[in-house]
Amino acid sequence: MNGALRVDGARLWSRLMDMAQIGALPNGGVDRQALTDTDRRGRDLFRNWCEAAGLMVSVDRIGNLFARRAGADATLPPVLVGSHLDSQPTGGKFDGVLGVLAGLEVAQTLNDNGVQTVHPLEIASWTNEEGARFAPAMVGSGVFAGAFTLDYGLSRTDKAGQTLGDELARIGYAGERPVHGQTYAAALELHIEQGPILEQRGLTIGVVSGVQGMRWYDLVIDGREVHAGPTPMADRRDPFRALCEIQQQLYALVDAHAPASRVTFGDLSVAPGSRNTVPGRIVLSVDLRHPDEAILRQMEEAFFVLAAQACERHRVTHRIDAVWRSPAIRFAKSCVDAVARAADALGLPACEMVSGAGHDSVYVSRVAPTGMIFIPCREGVSHNEAEDAEPAHITAGANVLLGAVLELAGMR
């Protein structure tokens, strides 16, 4: 890494705060869910900044944005950097957007210093990373990498029945660029950790070696609707009886595989939803995670068995719908090492780690050598309006991204 080359941390921070005004919430967070009007405004702002920096912007058919800075050799594949601009309904100011705007800052730093890379540089903002509005998560990068078909991605629906494709067209981001066929020399993503490890260890940089495997399910349990007063407990077919048992057994299951395993019940719906009626149906979202794919498969199989047994005991029926599967990922050594060397050259305390959250890099790693950079977030809080990060850590992460880009793209 060129010892004198550094990003403009104040410019990056200012842009992060400007973007945070789009979809701003009262407690400091943002609501910029995919393909809403606020997402369109965020995309427009990013696009304007890129064009003002002399970058060539294109949009593909799933709505992914790309901003390209030319390299010395146009025949070489680009180095790809980026993340996402969409948020959770009560999200934070840094999740995803940091990786997109840090990529822009790297490009502008190269412009400011008259530095030409050998390979082109391309900045990506991926569509619907969060999965908050359209399930599953990471649809844009998944279609890009061939994990999903374009038709599948465009057909995803939100709770109001709107399709992803229709909403792309409505906000003006149904692009013409093909979603497949491009090749890349390498890919990097800068992100807040979304967990407490770096802060607890007093470290500035996480050198991410991979991402743990994830499974999303909808557990549907059907009982019988009856009046809450006249019906004795022994005569009920109450889906909550089975549900409570299943949840407790799943907590015990992940405890048996601690500390790397995870289970989360993030969404629950009850029908008919009347306080004096025993429910006829419950639908619970189940999120299982582990960095070892073999152990995750064991956990999945155990979940299927314990759910069936609990439902049989309580005289209810059930089904488990698989919503999303993401295998455990190991990133390319070339990219992991480039990140580690960039952090070391800057004298930044760092450690190698596995990501507990899913990121677009999971799918990008299918088509390009990939690596990630983490910086701390305060108290490990994310997907929350209280999400926060230190300006010094923001700048440090962007400088590590810059150094890794210069190694992978070559500097002339």
C-alpha positions as CSV (number, residue, x, y, z in Angstrom):
1,M,0.0,0.0,0.0
2,N,1.2,3.5,-0.8
3,G,2.1,4.9,2.6
4,A,1.0,8.4,1.8
5,L,-2.4,7.5,0.4
6,R,-5.4,7.9,2.7
7,V,-9.2,8.4,2.3
8,D,-10.9,11.6,3.3
9,G,-12.6,10.4,6.5
10,A,-14.5,13.7,7.0
11,R,-16.0,13.4,3.5
12,L,-17.0,9.8,4.0
13,W,-18.6,10.6,7.4
14,S,-20.5,13.6,5.9
15,R,-21.9,11.4,3.2
16,L,-23.0,8.7,5.6
17,M,-24.8,11.4,7.6
18,D,-26.4,12.8,4.5
19,M,-27.6,9.3,3.4
20,A,-29.0,8.8,7.0
21,Q,-31.4,11.7,6.4
22,I,-33.2,9.6,3.8
23,G,-35.7,7.6,5.7
24,A,-34.6,9.1,9.0
25,L,-36.4,7.9,12.1
26,P,-37.0,9.8,15.4
27,N,-34.5,7.7,17.4
28,G,-31.6,8.1,15.0
29,G,-32.1,5.2,12.7
30,V,-33.5,4.8,9.2
31,D,-36.3,3.1,7.4
32,R,-35.1,2.6,3.8
33,Q,-36.6,-0.7,2.9
34,A,-35.9,-2.1,-0.5
35,L,-37.7,-0.5,-3.5
36,T,-39.7,2.0,-1.4
37,D,-39.7,5.7,-2.2
38,T,-37.0,6.2,0.4
39,D,-34.8,3.5,-1.3
40,R,-35.3,5.4,-4.6
41,R,-34.1,8.6,-3.0
42,G,-31.0,6.9,-1.5
43,R,-30.2,5.3,-4.9
44,D,-30.6,8.7,-6.6
45,L,-28.3,10.4,-4.2
46,F,-25.6,7.7,-4.5
47,R,-25.9,7.8,-8.3
48,N,-25.5,11.6,-8.4
49,W,-22.4,11.4,-6.2
50,C,-20.9,8.7,-8.5
51,E,-21.6,10.7,-11.7
52,A,-20.2,13.8,-10.1
53,A,-17.0,11.8,-9.5
54,G,-16.8,10.8,-13.1
55,L,-17.9,7.2,-12.7
56,M,-20.0,5.4,-15.2
57,V,-23.2,4.2,-13.6
58,S,-25.3,1.3,-14.9
59,V,-28.2,-0.7,-13.5
60,D,-28.9,-4.4,-14.1
61,R,-32.2,-6.1,-14.5
62,I,-32.6,-7.0,-10.8
63,G,-31.9,-3.3,-9.9
64,N,-28.3,-3.7,-8.8
65,L,-26.3,-0.4,-9.3
66,F,-22.7,-0.4,-10.6
67,A,-20.4,2.6,-10.7
68,R,-17.2,2.0,-12.7
69,R,-13.9,3.7,-12.6
70,A,-11.7,3.0,-15.6
71,G,-8.4,1.2,-15.2
72,A,-5.2,1.4,-17.2
73,D,-6.1,-1.9,-19.0
74,A,-9.7,-2.0,-20.0
75,T,-9.4,-5.6,-21.1
76,L,-8.8,-6.7,-17.5
77,P,-11.7,-7.7,-15.2
78,P,-12.6,-5.1,-12.5
79,V,-12.1,-5.3,-8.8
80,L,-15.6,-5.1,-7.3
81,V,-16.4,-3.3,-4.0
82,G,-19.7,-2.5,-2.4
83,S,-22.6,-3.5,-0.2
84,H,-26.2,-2.3,0.0
85,L,-28.3,0.8,0.7
86,D,-31.6,-0.8,1.8
87,S,-32.3,-1.1,5.6
88,Q,-34.4,-2.9,8.1
89,P,-37.7,-1.1,9.1
90,T,-36.0,0.3,12.2
91,G,-32.4,0.0,10.9
92,G,-29.2,1.8,11.6
93,K,-27.1,4.4,9.7
94,F,-24.2,2.2,8.8
95,D,-25.4,-1.4,8.0
96,G,-24.6,-1.8,4.3
97,V,-24.4,1.8,3.4
98,L,-20.9,2.0,4.8
99,G,-19.6,-0.5,2.2
100,V,-21.2,1.4,-0.6
101,L,-20.0,4.9,0.3
102,A,-16.6,3.6,1.3
103,G,-16.2,2.2,-2.2
104,L,-17.1,5.6,-3.6
105,E,-14.6,7.2,-1.2
106,V,-11.9,4.9,-2.4
107,A,-12.6,5.9,-6.0
108,Q,-12.6,9.6,-5.2
109,T,-9.3,9.2,-3.2
110,L,-7.7,7.7,-6.3
111,N,-9.1,10.6,-8.3
112,D,-7.9,13.2,-5.9
113,N,-4.3,11.7,-5.9
114,G,-4.2,11.1,-9.7
115,V,-3.7,7.3,-9.1
116,Q,-4.6,4.9,-11.9
117,T,-5.2,1.3,-11.1
118,V,-4.3,-1.4,-13.6
119,H,-7.7,-3.1,-13.3
120,P,-10.9,-1.1,-13.4
121,L,-12.7,-0.5,-10.1
122,E,-16.5,-1.1,-9.8
123,I,-18.7,-0.2,-6.9
124,A,-21.9,-2.2,-6.4
125,S,-25.0,-1.4,-4.4
126,W,-27.0,-4.6,-4.3
127,T,-30.8,-4.8,-4.3
128,N,-32.8,-6.1,-1.3
129,E,-29.9,-7.4,0.8
130,E,-31.9,-7.2,4.0
131,G,-34.9,-9.3,3.1
132,A,-37.0,-7.1,5.3
133,R,-39.5,-6.4,2.6
134,F,-39.0,-9.2,0.1
135,A,-37.8,-12.6,1.2
136,P,-35.3,-14.1,0.9
137,A,-32.4,-11.8,1.8
138,M,-29.7,-10.9,-0.7
139,V,-31.9,-11.3,-3.8
140,G,-29.9,-8.9,-5.9
141,S,-26.5,-10.4,-5.3
142,G,-28.1,-13.9,-5.5
143,V,-29.5,-13.3,-9.0
144,F,-26.2,-11.7,-10.0
145,A,-24.3,-14.8,-8.9
146,G,-26.7,-17.3,-10.4
147,A,-28.0,-18.6,-7.0
148,F,-31.5,-17.4,-8.1
149,T,-33.0,-17.0,-11.5
150,L,-34.0,-13.5,-12.6
151,D,-37.6,-14.6,-12.9
152,Y,-37.5,-15.8,-9.3
153,G,-36.0,-12.6,-8.0
154,L,-38.5,-10.4,-9.9
155,S,-41.4,-12.5,-8.6
156,R,-40.7,-12.0,-4.9
157,T,-43.7,-10.4,-3.1
158,D,-44.0,-8.2,0.0
159,K,-46.8,-8.5,2.6
160,A,-49.0,-6.2,0.5
161,G,-48.7,-8.5,-2.6
162,Q,-46.4,-6.1,-4.5
163,T,-43.8,-7.9,-6.6
164,L,-40.1,-6.9,-6.6
165,G,-40.2,-6.5,-10.4
166,D,-43.2,-4.2,-10.3
167,E,-41.6,-2.1,-7.6
168,L,-38.3,-1.9,-9.4
169,A,-40.2,-0.4,-12.4
170,R,-42.2,1.9,-10.2
171,I,-39.2,3.6,-8.7
172,G,-37.3,3.7,-12.1
173,Y,-34.6,1.1,-11.3
174,A,-35.5,-1.7,-13.7
175,G,-32.2,-1.6,-15.6
176,E,-31.1,-3.1,-18.9
177,R,-27.6,-4.4,-17.9
178,P,-27.5,-8.2,-18.0
179,V,-27.3,-9.9,-14.6
180,H,-24.8,-12.5,-15.7
181,G,-21.7,-12.7,-17.9
182,Q,-19.3,-10.3,-16.1
183,T,-16.0,-11.5,-14.6
184,Y,-14.2,-9.9,-11.7
185,A,-10.6,-10.1,-10.5
186,A,-11.7,-9.9,-6.9
187,A,-14.4,-8.5,-4.6
188,L,-14.3,-6.8,-1.2
189,E,-17.0,-5.6,1.2
190,L,-16.5,-3.3,4.2
191,H,-19.2,-3.7,6.9
192,I,-19.8,-3.0,10.5
193,E,-19.4,-6.3,12.5
194,Q,-23.0,-6.3,13.8
195,G,-21.7,-8.1,16.8
196,P,-19.6,-7.3,19.9
197,I,-16.3,-9.2,19.4
198,L,-14.1,-6.4,18.0
199,E,-15.2,-3.9,20.6
200,Q,-14.8,-6.4,23.4
201,R,-11.3,-7.2,22.3
202,G,-10.3,-3.6,21.7
203,L,-9.6,-4.3,18.0
204,T,-10.2,-2.0,15.0
205,I,-10.3,-4.4,12.1
206,G,-11.9,-7.8,11.5
207,V,-10.3,-9.8,8.7
208,V,-13.2,-11.9,7.7
209,S,-12.3,-15.4,6.5
210,G,-15.9,-16.6,5.9
211,V,-19.6,-16.5,6.7
212,Q,-21.5,-19.0,8.8
213,G,-24.2,-21.1,7.2
214,M,-27.8,-20.1,7.6
215,R,-31.3,-21.6,7.3
216,W,-34.6,-19.8,7.3
217,Y,-37.9,-21.7,7.8
218,D,-41.5,-21.0,8.4
219,L,-42.9,-23.4,11.0
220,V,-46.7,-23.7,10.4
221,I,-48.7,-25.4,13.2
222,D,-52.4,-26.1,12.8
223,G,-54.7,-26.8,15.7
224,R,-58.4,-26.2,16.2
225,E,-60.2,-22.9,16.9
226,V,-62.4,-23.1,20.0
227,H,-63.9,-20.7,22.6
228,A,-61.4,-19.9,25.3
229,G,-63.9,-20.1,28.2
230,P,-66.0,-23.2,27.8
231,T,-63.3,-25.5,26.3
232,P,-61.3,-27.5,29.0
233,M,-57.5,-27.5,28.5
234,A,-57.5,-31.2,28.0
235,D,-59.9,-31.0,25.1
236,R,-58.0,-28.4,23.2
237,R,-55.7,-28.9,20.2
238,D,-53.7,-25.7,20.9
239,P,-50.8,-25.0,18.6
240,F,-49.1,-22.9,21.3
241,R,-48.6,-26.0,23.4
242,A,-46.4,-27.6,20.6
243,L,-44.8,-24.3,19.8
244,C,-43.5,-23.6,23.3
245,E,-42.0,-27.1,23.5
246,I,-40.4,-26.8,20.1
247,Q,-38.8,-23.4,21.0
248,Q,-37.4,-24.7,24.3
249,Q,-35.9,-27.8,22.5
250,L,-34.4,-25.6,19.8
251,Y,-32.7,-23.4,22.5
252,A,-31.4,-26.6,24.1
253,L,-30.2,-27.8,20.7
254,V,-28.1,-24.6,20.0
255,D,-26.8,-24.6,23.6
256,A,-25.4,-28.1,22.9
257,H,-23.5,-26.7,19.9
258,A,-22.4,-23.5,21.7
259,P,-20.8,-21.0,21.3
260,A,-21.0,-20.9,17.5
261,S,-24.6,-21.9,17.0
262,R,-27.6,-19.5,16.8
263,V,-31.4,-19.8,16.7
264,T,-33.8,-16.8,16.3
265,F,-37.6,-16.6,16.3
266,G,-38.1,-13.2,14.6
267,D,-41.7,-13.2,13.3
268,L,-44.9,-14.8,14.7
269,S,-48.4,-14.7,13.3
270,V,-51.5,-16.1,15.0
271,A,-54.9,-16.8,13.4
272,P,-57.6,-15.8,13.9
273,G,-55.8,-13.4,16.4
274,S,-58.7,-13.1,18.9
275,R,-57.9,-13.0,22.6
276,N,-60.7,-15.3,23.6
277,T,-60.2,-17.9,20.9
278,V,-57.7,-20.7,21.0
279,P,-55.7,-20.2,17.8
280,G,-56.3,-22.4,14.8
281,R,-52.9,-21.6,13.2
282,I,-49.5,-20.3,14.2
283,V,-46.7,-19.4,11.8
284,L,-43.3,-18.9,13.3
285,S,-40.1,-17.9,11.5
286,V,-37.0,-19.9,12.6
287,D,-33.5,-18.8,11.8
288,L,-30.7,-21.5,12.4
289,R,-27.0,-20.7,12.0
290,H,-23.6,-22.3,12.4
291,P,-20.2,-21.8,10.7
292,D,-19.8,-25.6,10.2
293,E,-22.0,-26.9,7.4
294,A,-22.1,-30.5,8.7
295,I,-23.2,-29.4,12.2
296,L,-25.8,-27.1,10.7
297,R,-27.2,-30.0,8.8
298,Q,-27.4,-32.0,12.0
299,M,-29.2,-29.1,13.7
300,E,-31.7,-28.9,10.8
301,E,-32.4,-32.7,11.0
302,A,-32.9,-32.5,14.7
303,F,-35.3,-29.6,14.3
304,F,-37.5,-31.6,11.9
305,V,-37.6,-34.5,14.3
306,L,-38.4,-32.6,17.5
307,A,-41.1,-30.5,15.7
308,A,-42.8,-33.7,14.5
309,Q,-42.7,-35.3,17.9
310,A,-44.0,-32.2,19.8
311,C,-46.9,-31.7,17.4
312,E,-47.9,-35.4,17.6
313,R,-47.8,-35.2,21.4
314,H,-50.1,-32.2,21.4
315,R,-52.5,-33.5,18.7
316,V,-51.8,-30.8,16.2
317,T,-50.4,-30.9,12.6
318,H,-47.5,-29.0,11.2
319,R,-45.3,-28.4,8.2
320,I,-41.9,-26.7,7.8
321,D,-41.4,-24.5,4.8
322,A,-37.8,-23.9,3.8
323,V,-37.6,-20.2,2.9
324,W,-33.8,-19.7,2.4
325,R,-30.6,-21.7,2.6
326,S,-27.2,-20.2,2.6
327,P,-24.2,-22.6,3.0
328,A,-21.2,-21.8,5.2
329,I,-18.6,-19.9,3.1
330,R,-14.8,-19.7,3.1
331,F,-13.4,-16.6,1.4
332,A,-10.5,-16.6,-1.0
333,K,-7.1,-16.6,0.6
334,S,-5.8,-13.9,-1.8
335,C,-8.5,-11.5,-0.6
336,V,-8.3,-12.4,3.0
337,D,-4.5,-11.9,2.9
338,A,-4.8,-8.6,1.1
339,V,-7.1,-7.3,3.8
340,A,-4.7,-8.5,6.6
341,R,-1.7,-6.9,4.9
342,A,-3.6,-3.6,4.5
343,A,-4.5,-3.5,8.2
344,D,-0.9,-4.4,9.1
345,A,0.5,-1.7,6.9
346,L,-1.6,0.8,8.7
347,G,-0.7,-0.5,12.1
348,L,-4.3,-1.3,13.0
349,P,-5.0,-4.0,15.6
350,A,-6.9,-6.8,13.8
351,C,-8.0,-10.4,14.1
352,E,-9.3,-13.0,11.7
353,M,-13.0,-13.9,12.3
354,V,-16.0,-15.6,10.8
355,S,-19.1,-13.4,10.1
356,G,-22.2,-14.4,12.0
357,A,-24.5,-12.4,9.7
358,G,-25.2,-13.1,6.0
359,H,-23.9,-10.6,3.5
360,D,-23.9,-10.1,-0.3
361,S,-20.4,-11.4,-0.3
362,V,-21.8,-14.9,0.3
363,Y,-23.2,-15.0,-3.2
364,V,-20.5,-12.8,-4.8
365,S,-18.0,-15.4,-3.6
366,R,-19.5,-17.8,-6.1
367,V,-18.3,-15.8,-9.1
368,A,-15.2,-13.9,-7.8
369,P,-12.4,-14.3,-5.2
370,T,-14.0,-12.5,-2.3
371,G,-13.1,-11.0,1.1
372,M,-14.7,-8.8,3.8
373,I,-13.5,-6.2,6.3
374,F,-15.3,-5.6,9.6
375,I,-15.1,-2.6,11.9
376,P,-16.6,-2.4,15.4
377,C,-20.1,-1.1,16.1
378,R,-21.0,0.2,19.5
379,E,-22.0,-2.6,21.9
380,G,-22.4,-4.9,18.9
381,V,-25.9,-3.5,18.2
382,S,-27.3,-3.6,14.7
383,H,-30.7,-3.9,13.0
384,N,-31.6,-1.3,15.6
385,E,-31.9,2.5,15.6
386,A,-29.2,2.6,18.3
387,E,-26.6,1.2,15.8
388,D,-23.5,3.4,16.0
389,A,-19.9,3.4,14.9
390,E,-16.9,5.7,15.6
391,P,-15.7,8.0,12.9
392,A,-12.2,6.9,13.5
393,H,-13.2,3.2,12.9
394,I,-15.1,4.3,9.8
395,T,-12.0,5.9,8.4
396,A,-9.7,3.0,9.4
397,G,-12.0,0.5,7.6
398,A,-12.1,2.6,4.5
399,N,-8.3,2.9,4.5
400,V,-8.0,-0.9,4.8
401,L,-10.4,-1.2,1.9
402,L,-8.2,1.3,-0.1
403,G,-5.0,-0.7,0.7
404,A,-6.6,-4.0,-0.3
405,V,-8.0,-2.5,-3.5
406,L,-4.6,-1.2,-4.5
407,E,-3.0,-4.6,-4.0
408,L,-5.7,-6.5,-5.9
409,A,-6.2,-3.9,-8.7
410,G,-2.6,-2.9,-9.0
411,M,-1.4,0.7,-8.9
412,R,0.2,2.6,-11.7
